[in-house]
Each structure stands twice: as structure tokens, then as C-alpha cells.
Amino acid sequence: MSAQDTLILIPARMASTRLPGKPLADLGGRPMIVEVARRSAAAQIGRVVVATDDEDVRKAVENAGFAVVMTRPDHASGSDRIFEALGHVDPDGRATRIVNVQGDLPTIDPALIRAAVDLIDDPMVDIGTLTAEITDPHERTNPNVVKVIGSPVAPRRLRALYFSRATAPHGEGPLFHHIGLYAYRRAALERFVALPPSPLESREKLEQLRALEAGMRIDVAIVDTVPLGVDTPEDLDKARAFLARETSLTGTPS
């Protein structure tokens, strides 16, 4: 696969209730959505495009030199938004691997993006995603920390059997914190967005269960760190502190 086969799409919407205007939140002089685009580009696996329904986000992304496409404001999920964007930016179907990088992951390591994409080099895998072993005891029972239940298929790689907000699986052994970044085969994304919400998806409020219930294969790379997702003002402060430390150590964000 070449970089022309891969498209990184970053959904961004302004309608966050806990952190209004989140995509344009300032992080060391750079809007958060631009920081995510910059780190996605650093993965060097393909073209990066932001998908948004907001004119201010569009201007900020274009001013930073990144591609952006306007999408409808009524999408129920980021998956739906990137699928619309895919039709706009690649109508001829040249990209066969589509990566959904959430727009609120400003500390994402570019290597993690590459790790997710590597999973779908296996022709049996429809979707690739990421996880890290839980080390904080409080996360084991926190329903906001989604757990991956999977069967090992290779060193540092699982085949997902289920995702849950519950503490699972039961018994002794590690638990794994799901990281919501997805690499899709294009055909898998097309199939996924055409499916109706599934029963377990609706119950757990976890979109990826729709794919599993439809018999799609999701493999999961085990990585060492969980990137900070920014959902609250407190998260934003943590992200600013992280980037400030990064800059002090390297002279520029990595």
C-alpha cells in the first residue's frame, strides 16, 4: 500500500456541550483541530483532511495549510461525517484505507495512527483500532473507560470479541482501555455506515458494536500509551500542560 491508498479524515464539530468551541480551543497558540491535523500528517501515511460543518473551523484549518471539507450539520456520529467527506474528496474511490482520527486527540502520537493502519494490511481484517493495558485501578470500574475484550492473535494484537463499559472480562488478568481511533477498509466503512444501529450498540452506547454484531472483524493493536481525549476544561488544561512539557523538552512539539 502507498500513501495514495490511505486517507486520514478528522471529524470536527463545534457543538460540544461540556467544552463549547472545542476544535478551536487554543493549545500553545494553535487551535486544537490544527494540532490534531499536524500530528496526523506526521504519521506520513496519506493525505489528511478535516471534515467539519463550521465555517470558523474551516478557516482555521485552511489558514494552517491543511485540507478541509464542509459536511452536513446533522450527522449522528463522526463515522457518518467522515463517510460524507470521503465522497467529496475521493469520489473515484482511489483511497482504499480510511482512517478516522478524532478531532479531540491533540496529544496523539503519530506512531499510534500507523499502528492502527498496519492492522488492515491483513485482508481478513475489516477495521483496525487501538488499546492500552489499564494501569490505574479506578479505570477498571469507570464506565467512561471503554474496555476491549479480545482474543490474542499475535504479540501485542487482539481480535476484538466485544467492547464494554463494564469491568470485563471477569477474573484475573489484564484489562484493556479502548482508544477510539479507527482504520477502515473502504468497503468496510461503506458497509458499516449503511447498517442500522444495533441492539448492543444502543445498549452500551458504543458504535463499534454495530460492526461486531454484523460479523465484521475488528483487530486491536496493543500500544503503550492512551492519548488524552479533550472533553472538559480540565482535559484542556492537561493537554496544554502536556504540549508545554513536550515543547520544553524538544524545542518544538514532536
C-alpha positions as CSV (number, residue, x, y, z in Angstrom):
1,M,0.0,0.0,0.0
2,S,1.2,3.5,-0.8
3,A,0.3,6.9,0.7
4,Q,-2.1,7.4,-2.2
5,D,-4.2,4.5,-0.9
6,T,-4.7,6.0,2.5
7,L,-6.8,9.0,3.6
8,I,-6.9,10.3,7.1
9,L,-10.2,12.1,7.9
10,I,-10.7,14.1,11.1
11,P,-14.3,14.9,12.0
12,A,-14.7,18.2,13.9
13,R,-17.9,19.8,15.2
14,M,-18.4,22.9,17.4
15,A,-21.5,21.6,19.3
16,S,-19.7,20.2,22.3
17,T,-21.8,20.7,25.5
18,R,-19.0,20.2,28.0
19,L,-16.4,22.3,26.1
20,P,-18.1,24.8,23.7
21,G,-16.0,25.6,20.7
22,K,-13.6,22.7,21.4
23,P,-12.0,22.4,17.9
24,L,-10.7,26.0,18.1
25,A,-9.5,25.8,21.7
26,D,-6.1,27.3,21.9
27,L,-3.2,24.9,22.5
28,G,0.1,26.8,22.7
29,G,-1.0,29.2,20.0
30,R,-2.5,26.6,17.7
31,P,-6.2,25.5,17.5
32,M,-6.8,22.0,18.8
33,I,-8.1,20.8,15.4
34,V,-4.9,22.1,13.7
35,E,-2.7,20.3,16.3
36,V,-4.6,17.0,15.5
37,A,-4.1,17.6,11.8
38,R,-0.5,18.3,12.3
39,R,0.1,15.1,14.2
40,S,-1.9,13.1,11.7
41,A,0.2,14.4,8.9
42,A,3.4,13.5,10.8
43,A,2.3,9.8,10.6
44,Q,3.3,10.1,6.9
45,I,0.8,7.5,5.7
46,G,-1.5,9.6,3.5
47,R,-3.5,12.7,2.8
48,V,-5.1,14.5,5.8
49,V,-8.5,16.2,5.5
50,V,-10.6,17.8,8.2
51,A,-14.4,17.3,7.9
52,T,-16.5,20.0,9.6
53,D,-19.8,21.8,9.5
54,D,-18.4,25.0,10.9
55,E,-17.1,28.0,8.9
56,D,-14.7,29.1,11.6
57,V,-13.2,25.7,11.8
58,R,-12.8,25.6,8.0
59,K,-11.0,29.0,8.1
60,A,-8.6,27.9,10.9
61,V,-7.7,24.7,9.2
62,E,-7.1,26.3,5.8
63,N,-5.1,29.1,7.4
64,A,-2.8,26.4,8.8
65,G,-2.3,24.9,5.4
66,F,-4.4,21.7,5.8
67,A,-7.2,20.5,3.6
68,V,-10.8,20.8,4.8
69,V,-14.2,19.8,3.5
70,M,-17.6,21.1,4.6
71,T,-20.2,18.5,5.7
72,R,-23.8,18.5,6.8
73,P,-24.6,19.6,10.3
74,D,-27.0,16.8,11.2
75,H,-24.7,13.8,11.3
76,A,-25.3,11.5,14.2
77,S,-21.6,10.4,14.5
78,G,-18.1,11.0,13.4
79,S,-18.3,7.9,11.2
80,D,-21.2,9.4,9.2
81,R,-19.4,12.7,8.9
82,I,-16.2,11.1,7.5
83,F,-18.2,9.0,5.1
84,E,-19.8,12.1,3.6
85,A,-16.4,13.8,3.5
86,L,-14.9,10.7,1.7
87,G,-17.5,11.1,-1.1
88,H,-16.5,14.7,-1.5
89,V,-12.7,14.3,-1.5
90,D,-12.3,10.9,-3.1
91,P,-15.4,10.3,-5.3
92,D,-13.4,8.0,-7.6
93,G,-12.6,5.5,-4.8
94,R,-8.8,5.7,-5.1
95,A,-8.3,5.5,-1.3
96,T,-8.8,2.0,-0.1
97,R,-7.8,2.6,3.6
98,I,-9.7,5.3,5.6
99,V,-8.5,6.4,9.0
100,N,-10.9,8.2,11.4
101,V,-8.8,10.3,13.8
102,Q,-11.0,12.0,16.4
103,G,-10.6,15.8,16.4
104,D,-10.1,16.0,20.2
105,L,-6.9,13.9,20.4
106,P,-4.3,16.7,20.4
107,T,-1.6,14.5,22.1
108,I,-1.9,11.6,19.6
109,D,1.4,10.0,18.8
110,P,1.7,9.6,15.0
111,A,3.1,6.1,15.6
112,L,-0.3,5.1,17.0
113,I,-2.0,6.1,13.8
114,R,0.4,3.9,11.9
115,A,-0.2,1.0,14.2
116,A,-3.9,1.1,13.5
117,V,-3.4,1.2,9.8
118,D,-1.0,-1.7,9.9
119,L,-3.7,-4.0,11.2
120,I,-5.7,-3.8,8.0
121,D,-2.8,-5.0,5.9
122,D,-4.3,-8.3,6.9
123,P,-7.0,-9.0,4.2
124,M,-9.2,-10.7,6.9
125,V,-9.4,-7.6,9.0
126,D,-12.2,-5.0,8.3
127,I,-11.3,-2.4,10.9
128,G,-8.2,-1.7,13.0
129,T,-8.2,0.1,16.3
130,L,-6.1,0.5,19.4
131,T,-5.9,-0.3,23.1
132,A,-3.6,0.1,26.1
133,E,-3.5,-2.0,29.2
134,I,-5.2,-0.4,32.2
135,T,-2.8,0.5,34.9
136,D,-5.0,2.9,37.0
137,P,-7.2,0.8,39.3
138,H,-10.0,3.4,39.1
139,E,-10.2,2.9,35.4
140,R,-11.2,-0.8,35.8
141,T,-14.6,0.2,37.1
142,N,-15.1,3.5,35.3
143,P,-17.9,3.2,32.7
144,N,-16.4,6.1,30.8
145,V,-13.3,3.9,30.1
146,V,-14.4,1.5,27.4
147,K,-12.8,-1.9,27.7
148,V,-11.8,-4.2,24.8
149,I,-12.5,-7.9,25.3
150,G,-10.4,-9.7,22.8
151,S,-8.6,-12.9,21.9
152,P,-4.8,-12.7,21.3
153,V,-3.9,-13.5,17.6
154,A,-0.3,-12.3,17.7
155,P,2.1,-10.5,20.0
156,R,0.5,-7.1,21.0
157,R,-2.6,-7.8,18.9
158,L,-6.1,-8.9,19.7
159,R,-9.1,-9.9,17.7
160,A,-12.0,-7.9,19.3
161,L,-14.8,-10.1,20.6
162,Y,-16.7,-7.3,22.5
163,F,-16.4,-3.7,23.8
164,S,-18.0,-2.7,27.0
165,R,-18.3,0.0,29.6
166,A,-18.5,-2.8,32.3
167,T,-15.5,-4.2,34.1
168,A,-14.7,-7.1,31.7
169,P,-13.6,-9.8,31.3
170,H,-14.1,-11.2,34.8
171,G,-11.3,-12.9,36.7
172,E,-7.6,-12.4,37.0
173,G,-5.6,-10.8,34.2
174,P,-5.2,-7.5,32.4
175,L,-8.0,-5.2,31.3
176,F,-7.6,-3.0,28.2
177,H,-8.6,0.6,27.6
178,H,-10.0,1.1,24.1
179,I,-8.6,4.1,22.2
180,G,-11.2,5.4,19.7
181,L,-9.2,5.7,16.6
182,Y,-10.2,3.5,13.6
183,A,-8.7,2.4,10.4
184,Y,-11.2,1.0,7.9
185,R,-11.0,-0.8,4.7
186,R,-13.1,1.4,2.4
187,A,-15.6,-1.4,1.7
188,A,-15.9,-1.9,5.5
189,L,-16.7,1.7,6.1
190,E,-19.3,1.7,3.4
191,R,-20.9,-1.3,4.9
192,F,-20.8,0.0,8.4
193,V,-22.5,3.3,7.8
194,A,-25.2,1.6,5.8
195,L,-26.1,-0.6,8.8
196,P,-28.8,0.5,11.2
197,P,-27.8,0.9,14.9
198,S,-27.6,-2.5,16.5
199,P,-29.2,-3.7,19.8
200,L,-25.9,-3.9,21.7
201,E,-24.7,-0.6,20.2
202,S,-27.8,1.1,21.5
203,R,-27.5,-0.5,25.0
204,E,-23.8,0.2,25.5
205,K,-23.7,3.5,23.5
206,L,-20.7,2.1,21.6
207,E,-20.9,2.4,17.8
208,Q,-18.2,-0.2,17.2
209,L,-20.5,-2.9,18.4
210,R,-22.6,-2.4,15.3
211,A,-19.7,-3.8,13.3
212,L,-19.2,-6.8,15.5
213,E,-22.9,-7.6,15.6
214,A,-22.8,-7.6,11.8
215,G,-20.0,-10.1,11.7
216,M,-17.2,-7.7,10.8
217,R,-13.7,-8.3,12.1
218,I,-12.0,-5.7,14.3
219,D,-8.4,-6.2,15.3
220,V,-6.8,-4.2,18.0
221,A,-3.1,-3.2,18.4
222,I,-1.9,-3.0,22.0
223,V,0.1,0.2,22.5
224,D,1.9,1.7,25.5
225,T,0.0,5.0,26.0
226,V,-3.5,6.4,25.8
227,P,-3.7,9.8,24.1
228,L,-5.5,12.4,26.0
229,G,-9.1,13.0,24.8
230,V,-10.2,16.5,25.5
231,D,-13.8,16.7,26.6
232,T,-13.8,19.2,29.5
233,P,-11.9,22.3,30.6
234,E,-9.9,20.2,32.9
235,D,-8.8,18.0,30.0
236,L,-7.9,21.1,28.0
237,D,-5.6,22.2,30.9
238,K,-3.9,18.8,30.9
239,A,-3.4,19.0,27.1
240,R,-1.8,22.4,27.4
241,A,0.5,21.2,30.1
242,F,1.5,18.1,28.1
243,L,2.3,20.2,25.0
244,A,4.2,22.7,27.1
245,R,6.3,19.9,28.5
246,E,6.9,18.5,25.1
247,T,8.0,21.8,23.7
248,S,10.4,22.4,26.7
249,L,12.0,19.0,26.1
250,T,12.3,19.2,22.3
251,G,12.1,22.8,21.4
252,T,9.1,22.1,19.3
253,P,6.1,19.7,19.7
254,S,7.0,16.3,18.4
